[in-house]
Amino acid sequence: MVFFRRKGKLKKEFDDKLVNLIKETKEDLQQAKIIEELQDDYDLSVIAQRKAAESIHFYLFKEARNRRVILK
């Protein structure tokens, strides 16, 4: 039936979007880590920004593992 082919196509499309999001959040996380390392004084907003980026990245990574998405 047509519905089953569409389901596979939609899954692939959203899996690709998930992989792209993971790559973007990885870059954001790396930038947040660099900013935190280069900082001279103790700033909670920078630390909070890094932790938020870290939690988003690991959540998306966990979701990809649950969906059994292959990261390239």
VMD Tcl script that builds the backbone (N, CA, C; Angstrom):
set m [mol new atoms 216]
animate dup $m
set s [atomselect $m all]
$s set {name element resname resid chain x y z} {
  {N N MET 1 A 0.821 -1.189 0.000}
  {CA C MET 1 A 0.000 0.000 0.000}
  {C C MET 1 A 0.865 1.252 0.000}
  {N N VAL 2 A 0.282 2.320 -0.360}
  {CA C VAL 2 A 0.979 3.598 -0.463}
  {C C VAL 2 A 1.395 4.116 0.910}
  {N N PHE 3 A 0.597 3.843 1.940}
  {CA C PHE 3 A 0.871 4.381 3.266}
  {C C PHE 3 A 2.187 3.882 3.829}
  {N N PHE 4 A 2.523 2.622 3.555}
  {CA C PHE 4 A 3.737 2.054 4.129}
  {C C PHE 4 A 4.985 2.627 3.461}
  {N N ARG 5 A 4.914 2.891 2.188}
  {CA C ARG 5 A 6.063 3.509 1.513}
  {C C ARG 5 A 6.275 4.932 2.020}
  {N N ARG 6 A 5.193 5.618 2.253}
  {CA C ARG 6 A 5.288 6.993 2.742}
  {C C ARG 6 A 5.891 7.021 4.148}
  {N N LYS 7 A 5.553 6.037 4.956}
  {CA C LYS 7 A 6.079 5.973 6.315}
  {C C LYS 7 A 7.605 5.842 6.292}
  {N N GLY 8 A 8.130 4.999 5.433}
  {CA C GLY 8 A 9.580 4.837 5.316}
  {C C GLY 8 A 10.255 6.104 4.847}
  {N N LYS 9 A 9.615 6.782 3.909}
  {CA C LYS 9 A 10.170 8.025 3.386}
  {C C LYS 9 A 10.179 9.106 4.468}
  {N N LEU 10 A 9.097 9.197 5.241}
  {CA C LEU 10 A 9.029 10.177 6.319}
  {C C LEU 10 A 10.052 9.874 7.405}
  {N N LYS 11 A 10.219 8.600 7.743}
  {CA C LYS 11 A 11.194 8.223 8.762}
  {C C LYS 11 A 12.593 8.629 8.323}
  {N N LYS 12 A 12.927 8.356 7.059}
  {CA C LYS 12 A 14.248 8.724 6.568}
  {C C LYS 12 A 14.433 10.242 6.594}
  {N N GLU 13 A 13.396 10.978 6.212}
  {CA C GLU 13 A 13.479 12.438 6.196}
  {C C GLU 13 A 13.721 12.994 7.606}
  {N N PHE 14 A 12.977 12.496 8.584}
  {CA C PHE 14 A 13.135 12.997 9.946}
  {C C PHE 14 A 14.420 12.489 10.595}
  {N N ASP 15 A 14.870 11.310 10.204}
  {CA C ASP 15 A 16.153 10.821 10.702}
  {C C ASP 15 A 17.290 11.694 10.181}
  {N N ASP 16 A 17.190 12.111 8.933}
  {CA C ASP 16 A 18.203 13.007 8.372}
  {C C ASP 16 A 18.205 14.359 9.095}
  {N N LYS 17 A 17.010 14.859 9.414}
  {CA C LYS 17 A 16.918 16.117 10.158}
  {C C LYS 17 A 17.537 15.962 11.546}
  {N N LEU 18 A 17.306 14.809 12.170}
  {CA C LEU 18 A 17.868 14.548 13.493}
  {C C LEU 18 A 19.391 14.515 13.442}
  {N N VAL 19 A 19.941 13.873 12.423}
  {CA C VAL 19 A 21.402 13.814 12.271}
  {C C VAL 19 A 21.974 15.215 12.081}
  {N N ASN 20 A 21.308 16.039 11.272}
  {CA C ASN 20 A 21.776 17.418 11.071}
  {C C ASN 20 A 21.711 18.223 12.366}
  {N N LEU 21 A 20.645 18.033 13.143}
  {CA C LEU 21 A 20.534 18.716 14.426}
  {C C LEU 21 A 21.641 18.290 15.382}
  {N N ILE 22 A 21.969 17.016 15.383}
  {CA C ILE 22 A 23.033 16.517 16.256}
  {C C ILE 22 A 24.365 17.162 15.878}
  {N N LYS 23 A 24.629 17.280 14.593}
  {CA C LYS 23 A 25.870 17.908 14.148}
  {C C LYS 23 A 25.918 19.379 14.546}
  {N N GLU 24 A 24.790 20.081 14.413}
  {CA C GLU 24 A 24.746 21.494 14.787}
  {C C GLU 24 A 24.948 21.680 16.288}
  {N N THR 25 A 24.287 20.847 17.086}
  {CA C THR 25 A 24.421 20.987 18.535}
  {C C THR 25 A 25.812 20.582 19.003}
  {N N LYS 26 A 26.463 19.694 18.272}
  {CA C LYS 26 A 27.839 19.330 18.626}
  {C C LYS 26 A 28.753 20.536 18.439}
  {N N GLU 27 A 28.555 21.262 17.345}
  {CA C GLU 27 A 29.346 22.468 17.109}
  {C C GLU 27 A 29.058 23.523 18.178}
  {N N ASP 28 A 27.787 23.693 18.542}
  {CA C ASP 28 A 27.424 24.640 19.597}
  {C C ASP 28 A 28.076 24.265 20.924}
  {N N LEU 29 A 28.078 22.979 21.227}
  {CA C LEU 29 A 28.679 22.504 22.467}
  {C C LEU 29 A 30.183 22.762 22.479}
  {N N GLN 30 A 30.834 22.503 21.371}
  {CA C GLN 30 A 32.278 22.743 21.293}
  {C C GLN 30 A 32.594 24.231 21.452}
  {N N GLN 31 A 31.790 25.096 20.843}
  {CA C GLN 31 A 32.002 26.538 20.978}
  {C C GLN 31 A 31.781 26.989 22.419}
  {N N ALA 32 A 30.757 26.425 23.072}
  {CA C ALA 32 A 30.487 26.795 24.462}
  {C C ALA 32 A 31.631 26.354 25.372}
  {N N LYS 33 A 32.216 25.191 25.096}
  {CA C LYS 33 A 33.353 24.711 25.886}
  {C C LYS 33 A 34.568 25.617 25.695}
  {N N ILE 34 A 34.805 26.034 24.465}
  {CA C ILE 34 A 35.938 26.918 24.178}
  {C C ILE 34 A 35.761 28.259 24.885}
  {N N ILE 35 A 34.553 28.808 24.818}
  {CA C ILE 35 A 34.283 30.088 25.483}
  {C C ILE 35 A 34.500 29.954 26.982}
  {N N GLU 36 A 34.057 28.839 27.552}
  {CA C GLU 36 A 34.223 28.637 28.994}
  {C C GLU 36 A 35.699 28.518 29.373}
  {N N GLU 37 A 36.492 27.852 28.529}
  {CA C GLU 37 A 37.922 27.706 28.806}
  {C C GLU 37 A 38.665 29.038 28.694}
  {N N LEU 38 A 38.256 29.880 27.764}
  {CA C LEU 38 A 38.947 31.148 27.529}
  {C C LEU 38 A 38.555 32.230 28.527}
  {N N GLN 39 A 37.546 31.977 29.280}
  {CA C GLN 39 A 37.053 32.966 30.233}
  {C C GLN 39 A 37.983 33.083 31.440}
  {N N ASP 40 A 38.238 34.318 31.852}
  {CA C ASP 40 A 39.131 34.564 32.986}
  {C C ASP 40 A 38.410 34.459 34.328}
  {N N ASP 41 A 37.242 35.054 34.418}
  {CA C ASP 41 A 36.521 35.051 35.689}
  {C C ASP 41 A 35.396 34.008 35.679}
  {N N TYR 42 A 34.795 33.803 36.824}
  {CA C TYR 42 A 33.752 32.810 37.008}
  {C C TYR 42 A 32.407 33.424 36.657}
  {N N ASP 43 A 31.829 33.024 35.532}
  {CA C ASP 43 A 30.558 33.582 35.079}
  {C C ASP 43 A 29.525 32.463 34.955}
  {N N LEU 44 A 28.484 32.552 35.748}
  {CA C LEU 44 A 27.469 31.500 35.758}
  {C C LEU 44 A 26.699 31.393 34.448}
  {N N SER 45 A 26.517 32.488 33.758}
  {CA C SER 45 A 25.750 32.441 32.513}
  {C C SER 45 A 26.488 31.625 31.440}
  {N N VAL 46 A 27.796 31.726 31.406}
  {CA C VAL 46 A 28.581 30.957 30.440}
  {C C VAL 46 A 28.522 29.466 30.782}
  {N N ILE 47 A 28.609 29.162 32.060}
  {CA C ILE 47 A 28.531 27.769 32.496}
  {C C ILE 47 A 27.142 27.198 32.203}
  {N N ALA 48 A 26.112 27.994 32.455}
  {CA C ALA 48 A 24.741 27.549 32.184}
  {C C ALA 48 A 24.525 27.329 30.692}
  {N N GLN 49 A 25.127 28.186 29.885}
  {CA C GLN 49 A 25.015 28.053 28.436}
  {C C GLN 49 A 25.661 26.749 27.962}
  {N N ARG 50 A 26.827 26.415 28.529}
  {CA C ARG 50 A 27.497 25.176 28.162}
  {C C ARG 50 A 26.679 23.968 28.589}
  {N N LYS 51 A 26.150 24.019 29.803}
  {CA C LYS 51 A 25.366 22.888 30.299}
  {C C LYS 51 A 24.084 22.700 29.489}
  {N N ALA 52 A 23.463 23.783 29.074}
  {CA C ALA 52 A 22.263 23.685 28.245}
  {C C ALA 52 A 22.598 23.068 26.890}
  {N N ALA 53 A 23.694 23.517 26.276}
  {CA C ALA 53 A 24.113 22.955 24.994}
  {C C ALA 53 A 24.456 21.472 25.142}
  {N N GLU 54 A 25.092 21.132 26.257}
  {CA C GLU 54 A 25.461 19.745 26.516}
  {C C GLU 54 A 24.222 18.869 26.680}
  {N N SER 55 A 23.243 19.334 27.420}
  {CA C SER 55 A 22.047 18.523 27.649}
  {C C SER 55 A 21.234 18.354 26.369}
  {N N ILE 56 A 21.145 19.396 25.551}
  {CA C ILE 56 A 20.435 19.291 24.274}
  {C C ILE 56 A 21.126 18.281 23.369}
  {N N HIS 57 A 22.443 18.373 23.278}
  {CA C HIS 57 A 23.200 17.469 22.413}
  {C C HIS 57 A 23.025 16.016 22.852}
  {N N PHE 58 A 23.161 15.761 24.146}
  {CA C PHE 58 A 23.049 14.386 24.610}
  {C C PHE 58 A 21.622 13.859 24.527}
  {N N TYR 59 A 20.621 14.729 24.653}
  {CA C TYR 59 A 19.233 14.295 24.469}
  {C C TYR 59 A 19.008 13.852 23.026}
  {N N LEU 60 A 19.474 14.653 22.079}
  {CA C LEU 60 A 19.313 14.288 20.666}
  {C C LEU 60 A 20.075 13.011 20.334}
  {N N PHE 61 A 21.256 12.857 20.928}
  {CA C PHE 61 A 22.047 11.652 20.697}
  {C C PHE 61 A 21.308 10.428 21.236}
  {N N LYS 62 A 20.690 10.563 22.407}
  {CA C LYS 62 A 19.923 9.470 22.997}
  {C C LYS 62 A 18.707 9.134 22.128}
  {N N GLU 63 A 18.049 10.156 21.604}
  {CA C GLU 63 A 16.900 9.944 20.728}
  {C C GLU 63 A 17.313 9.211 19.451}
  {N N ALA 64 A 18.467 9.557 18.915}
  {CA C ALA 64 A 18.967 8.866 17.717}
  {C C ALA 64 A 19.243 7.402 18.025}
  {N N ARG 65 A 19.772 7.131 19.207}
  {CA C ARG 65 A 20.037 5.750 19.588}
  {C C ARG 65 A 18.732 4.979 19.750}
  {N N ASN 66 A 17.713 5.614 20.318}
  {CA C ASN 66 A 16.416 4.954 20.464}
  {C C ASN 66 A 15.767 4.666 19.118}
  {N N ARG 67 A 15.957 5.561 18.169}
  {CA C ARG 67 A 15.390 5.370 16.821}
  {C C ARG 67 A 16.259 4.464 15.947}
  {N N ARG 68 A 17.430 4.119 16.447}
  {CA C ARG 68 A 18.408 3.298 15.720}
  {C C ARG 68 A 18.854 3.981 14.422}
  {N N VAL 69 A 19.162 5.268 14.566}
  {CA C VAL 69 A 19.661 6.062 13.446}
  {C C VAL 69 A 21.160 5.893 13.377}
  {N N ILE 70 A 21.682 5.702 12.178}
  {CA C ILE 70 A 23.117 5.550 11.986}
  {C C ILE 70 A 23.717 6.933 11.725}
  {N N LEU 71 A 24.643 7.348 12.592}
  {CA C LEU 71 A 25.319 8.633 12.419}
  {C C LEU 71 A 26.531 8.447 11.531}
  {N N LYS 72 A 26.688 9.351 10.573}
  {CA C LYS 72 A 27.818 9.244 9.647}
  {C C LYS 72 A 28.813 10.323 9.914}
}
mol reanalyze $m
mol bondsrecalc $m
mol representation Tube
mol addrep $m
